[in-house]
């Protein structure tokens, strides 16, 4: 297994992982599978904003999972806060890949001078909650009945990790 920076070369595998999560879980509060065009635009936005996409590939070159972050809210004072996500392909879950990916996402955020990482997690996703807590993330609140999927109301929990970066934060 190797950590990589994902590129358009992994777009189809990322698309498959996303679509599995959309169709079979509450990890994403979306209804319709994403398209190739959606993923291409996603990659372009990540590149334009200098947000890394990290992945783990198997020894045979198969993408096992990926993680990234993006803007938390579109207001200037949130410039030091990012919302992250980590997804592991169904057949590779339970091997500690989520932990390794989230650790790498945190390392990237530190290197780029971000101060706060926010995870938005379905309140019933005990595995993701445990992962975040084990890496030092703290609960930051619950938004009740914020989504509706699979015929029921869903709550999200927010988890945050405050970093010691940046060294010299500035307004503006």
Buried (B, 14 or more C-beta within 10 A) or exposed (E): EEEBEBEEEBBEBBBBBBBBBBEEBBBBBBEEEBEEEBBEEBBEEBEEEEBBBBBBBEEEEEBBBBBBBEBBEEEEEBBBBBBBBBBBBEEBBEBEBBBBBBBBBBEBBBEBBBBBBBBBBBBEBEEBBEBBEEBEBEEBEEEEEBBEBEEEEBBBBBBBBEBEBBEEEEEE
